[in-house]
Amino acid sequence: MGSLLIKGGTVATPLGTMKADVLVRNGTIAAIGQGLAGDEMLDASGKLLLPGGVDAHTHMAMPFGGTVSCDDFSDGTVCSAFGGVSTIVDFAIQGKGRSLAETIARKRLDADGKVYVDYGLHVAITDLTEAVMGEIPATIAAGVPTFKCFMTYPGMAVDDYTLFRVLKTASSNGGRVSVHAENLSLISGGVAALLAAGKTEPRHHAESRPDYVEAEAVARAILLAEEAGAELYVVHLSTAKGLELIKAAQRRGSRILAETCPQYLVLTDAKYDEPDFGGAKYVMSPPLRKPADHEALWKGIADGSVSTLASDHCPFTMEQKKMGLGDFSKIPNGAPGTEVILPVLYSEGVLKKRITLERLVEVVSANPARIFGLSSKGAVEPGKDADIVIFDPSREWSLDAKELHTKAGFSPFEGLKVRGKAESLLVRGAFVVKAGRLVGSAGAGKFISRSKV
């Protein structure tokens, strides 16, 4: 493989930007500077050179609510590639009676040979036996150092003692635990009361999960993590109340990390009022919130209390969503998102001066790479994998289904006009998307065994 010189672009890092050429050789970044030479040359004048995005929260081909999310690892990683995401970390969710090793192996069978970008796995523990507890150190050593515990969803939620034990064991062996923080009892009671009152439409999904449902679970998870002496990662944070609890823990020195998603920065719960069952497009958990929550989360990204941006990509078609006609609790929870992280954060964040470009690079690439043990990812610098996004900051377009690649057939961001688009993506020095065309192949992405965290 010859070398590639990406010439004339502006390299973006967490510390600033610089106009420089980037030399790629043998899948890695060989040099950055001026006067470099390569076997091939690509003119990137007027473009930003960003590190490939690390989307640490996706659900490809995920069984949920009697169906399966409609983007498999092939479809979903095509979406990632067009969005400038070079690495995803998906979830292997333990089934009843299964070992962690079997859970991971089954998920790898779903992914290997299909992925267009690189991927890693978290493992979600739902059935903690003594044998499973004993597997945690070996799972970490085998390159899957991150675990998830659901605090909601019947059949997947763990009790507090299980969460405490997983936090303690994972932490003491170089692993980290994330939580989906919503109070199961409050949700179950709220759903039952709404349905009993004849409130069955999609708008009532958000009513069943008010902001204090998230805040209570965040508070409980923080307390358990502190008592276990463990670091905690809160996924898809959606509320100002939850963020305030995390900030308070961070101020007292606790190791609490937070992730949020594009939908919780720009879409409000008014979307649930779309007619003709249109509100079902936005049924996800946690649900969409208020403008005040958006403002708090943007400030959290800017001040560092929110560490990462991920998508929670878990799309279902409208036909699948119609499983919940007449009962909002049966609408499959989830929406597409991995393709829109960069354009939303650049257009709504950087251009509107809510965050800097440097902060975008941190929360989309550098921080998730560091937090999740992806030491070769997350930066445009010599020695790192040549995961590079050639990003056109002037491109104006609309986040409509016809412009995106999910099999869902719709976008929750439909009609949102943005500026800035990933024009090309290299993964380990090979183009996956080039000048807006898919040129990579299924299976070119590889499983990344990650280091302890």
N, C-alpha and C positions, 0 to 999 in steps of 0.2 A: 504494500500500500504506500503510495507516494504521500508527500506532505501537502497540506493545504494552507495557504495564507489568506486570512480574512482581513482585508485591507480597508483602512479609512473609517472604521466604525468608532463609536464611543463606548469604551468598556465601563460598565457600572459595577461598583463594589459597595459594601457597607460603609466604606470610608470616603467615598467620593467617586468622581468620574474622570476619565482621561481619554483623549483621542489617541488611539494606538492600534497597531496591527497585531493580530493574534496568529501564531504559527501552531498548526496542529500536525502532530506526527504520531503514528502508531496508536491512535485512539486517545492520546492525552494532549494536554496543552504543553507545547515544548518551550515557547517563549512568547513574551509580550513586549512590544517596543516599536521602534522605528527602524527603517532600513533592513527589515527582515526579508528573506527570500524563501519561496516554496515552489514545489513542482506545479501546483495549480494555484490560481488566484481568484478570489471572490471579492468583488467590490461591495463594501458595506457602507459607503459614504452616506451620511445622513441618517444612519441607523444606530440603534443602541445594541450593544452586545451584552446580553444578560446571561447569568448562569441559568442552566435549565431548572425549571421549577421542580420542587419536591412536594408532591401532593401526598401527605402522610395520612389521608383519611378517604379511602374509596371502598366501595362495595360492589365489585364486579360479580355478576352471576350469583347474587346473594338470595337464598331462599328466605322469604318473608311473607307472612300472612296468607299462606296457601298458594303463593306464586313465586316467581324468581325475577330479580331485577333484569331488565331487558337488554342491557349492555353486558356482554360477556367480556373476557379479557382482551379479545381481539377488537371488538367494537369500542370498548371503553378506552383502551390505550390509543386508538386512533384519535378519539376525542382529546385525550391528554396531549398527544403529539401536536395537534393543530393548535392547542392552547399554549404551547411552549413548556409543557411539563415533561421532563425527561425521566423522572422516577416517580413511581407511586408506591405507597405502602398500603396494602389491602388487608382485610381481616379474615382469618381462618377461624370460624366460630365452632366451638366444640359441641358435638352432639351428645345426647345422653349416653353414658357408658363408654364413650370414646376416649382414648388416650390423646395427649397433646401431640405426640409424634404422628399418630394416624390422622389427626385433624389437619396438621400441616401438610402431610403427604397428599391427602385428598385435594387440598386447595392447590397445591403445586401441579397436580394432574390437570386441573382446570386451566392453569395459566401457562405452563411451559409449552413452547411451540406456538403460542398464540400472541404473546405480547409484542407490541411494536416498540415499547420503551422498557427500561429496566424496572424491576419491582422487588419489593421486600414484603414480608408478612408480619403482622401482629397476630397473636392468638388470643381469642376471647374465651375466657374460662366461664363455663355455665354449670358444670357438674364437678365440684371439687371433692374428690375422694382423697384418701391418704396416698394412693398410688399416683394420682395426678399431682398432688402437692410435691411428691418426691421427684416428679419429672421437671419441675421448674428450673433447677440449676442446669440440667443437661440441655434443656430447650434454649436457655440463654447462651450456653457454650456452643450450641449448634448454629448460632447466627440469627436466632429469633429472640431478641432480648426484651421485647415489649409485649405487655399483656393488657387486655381490656376486661373490665368488669361492668356489666350493665346494672344500673340501679333501678331500671324499669323494664317493661315488657315481660308479661307472664311467660314462664318457661325458660327465659334467659336471665332474668334478674337474679343477683346473688344477695344473700343476707349480709348484714353488717359484719358478722364474725368472719364470714368467708372473705369479704373484702379486706378486712384487717389482716388476716393470715396471708393473703396473696401479696398485699403491700409489704409486709414484713419480710417474707421469704424472697420475693423478687428483688427488693432493695438490697438485702444482705448478700445477694449473689451477682450484683451488677446489672440488674434489670430495672424496668420502670413500669408502672401501672397507670393506665388511663381509665377514666370513668365517663360513662354517659350518665350525667347527673340530673335525674328527674325522680321525684318521689312516687313510687309505684302505687302506694295506698291512696294518696291524694288523687292521682289520675284515675284509678279504678273507680273510686267513689264518685268523682266528677262525671266520668263517662256514664255510669249507671244512672245518675240523677238526670242528666240531660236527656238520655234516651227515654227514660220513664216519663219525662215531660213532653215527649214527642219532638224533641229537637234533634233532628237526624242529619241535617245538611252539613256540607264541608266546613262552613263557618264555625260550627260548634266544636270542631277539632281544637281550635285555638282556645276556646272557652274552657275546654276540659284540662288545659295545661297553662294556667296563669303563671305569671313570672315567679311567684313565690314557690311554685312547684320545683323549679330549677334551683332557686336560691337555697331552699331548705336542704336539698340533696348536696349542693356544693358545700354548704357549711358542714354537713355531716361527714362528707368525704375528706374535707380538710382536717377536721378534728381527728379522724381515724389515721390519716397519713402522719399527722404530727405525733400522735401517740406511738405510731409504729416506727418513727424515725425515718420515714420514707419520703421520696419525692413523688409528687402527684401531677398528672397531666389531665386537665379537664378538656374534653373534646367539645366541639361545636357550641361554645358559649354563646348565649343569645340575649342575655339580659343585663341591664345596668346593676340590678340587685346582686346578681351572681358575681359580676366583676368587682363590685365594692368589697365583697367578702374575700375575694382573691387578693385584691390590693392590700387589705388589712393583714392577711396572712404573710404576704411578701414583705410588708413593713416590719413584721416581727421576726423576720429571718427564715420563715418556712419556705421550703423548696416547692412552690406551687407554680405550675406552668399552665397557660391558657391558650386555646386555639379558638378562632372563630372562622366563619365562612362568608363568602360573598353575599349570600341571601340575607344574612343578618345585618348587613351593612346598607342595603339599598331597597329591599322589599318590605312592605309593611303588611300588617294583618288586614288591611282594607282589601287585599287581593282575594280574601276568602269570600267576598261578596259578589264575585263574578257570577253572572247568571248561567243557567243551564248546566249546572254541575261544574262550571269552570273553576270554581274554587278548589276542586280536588287536585288541580295541578300543583297546589302549594301545600298539600298535606304532607308534612314532614315533622320529625320530632328532634329537637324542640320546634315549635311552630314559629311562624313569622311574628315579629313584635312591633313595637311602637317607634316613631321617629326618635324619641328620647333615648331609646336603647341603641339605635344606630349611632347617635352622637357620642354616647358613652363608649361604645366599642371602638369607634374611630380614634377617640382620644386615648383609649387603651393601647391601640396599635402604636400611636405616636409616642406615648410615654414609656413603652416597653413592658407594660403589665400584661399585654397580650403578646405572646411570643411568636405565633405562627398563624398563617392563613392556609386553610385546606378546604376541600370542596364538599365532603360527605356525599360524593357522587353515588347515587343509588336510584337510577331512573326506572320508572314504570310507564307503560303506555296508558293512554286514556282508557283503552279497553280494559286493561288491568285495574285501573283506578275505579272503574264502574262496579267492581266487586263490592264497593261500599255504597251503592245506590240504596237509599233508605236506611243506612246505618253508617255514619261517618267513621265509626271505630273499625270498620272493615276495609277502609280505603288503604291500600298499601302505602306505607310511609316512605317518601323519598322523592328525589328529583335529580336531574342531571346538573353537573356543575364544574367538572374538572377542566373543561375547555374555556371557562370564562374567568378564572382566577386573575390572570394577568391583565386582560382588558378592563375588568371592573376596578381592580386596585390601581391601575395606572390612570384611567380616565376619571374615576370618582374620587380617588385618593390623591394622587400626585398632582394632576392638573387642577384640582379644586383646592390644592394646598392644605389638605387634611394631613398628609404625610409627605415625607421626602422620597425621592427616588432611592436614596440609600436605604431608607427604612423598608421600602418595597422589597429590595434585594434581600434584606435580612429576613423578613417574615415569610417570603415565598421560597427562598433557596437556602441561604446560609444557616438560619436557625433550625429549620427542620432537618437539614443534613447533620448538623451537630447534635441535636437532641436525640435523633434516632440512629446514631451510630453509622452514618454513611460518610465515612472519612474521605472518600475520593470524589464526593459530589459537593454541589452547593456554591462553587466559586469559579470565576474565570481567573485562574492563576496557574503559573507553571507547576506541573506535576499532578494536577487534578485531571479527572476524566474530562475529555473535550465534549461536555454537555453544554451546548451554547445555543442561545436563542438569538436570532437576528430579528430584532423587533423594530417595526416601523412606527415611530411615535406620531406620525402625521396622518396615518390611515384612519379615515372616518368610516364607520360601518355600524350596523345594527345587530343586536343579539337576537336575531330571529331564527326560528327553526330551520329555515331554508339555508342559512349561513353556517349552521352548526352540524355536528356529525353524530349525535346521539340517535339511537334507534327509538327513543321515546316518542318522536314525532312532534314535540313541542318544546318550548323553552320557558321556564318560569320568568325569565328576563325578557320575554317577547316585547320588542319595540324599544328597548333601552338603547339609546344611541351612545356610542363610545368612540373615543379616539385612541388609537394605538392597537397594533395587532402583531402577533407572532408571524413573521413572514416565512421563516425557515427554522428548523430545529435539527441540531446534530446531537446524537447520542453516542458517546465514546468515539467521536470523530467521523461517524457516518451519518449522512443526511437521512432523516426519516421524513421530514417535510422540507421541500425545497421550492422557494418562490411560490408558495401557496398550493403545491401539489404533493400528494402522498407518493413518496418514492421508496420508502422503507418497506420491509416485508414482515409478515407475521412470524414470530419466533426469533427475530433479530434481537429483541430485548432479552435480558437474562435475569435470573434470580440473584439478588445481592445478599450474601451472608453478612450480617451486620455485627459490628463490634459491641462489647458491653457498653452500657450507657451510664 
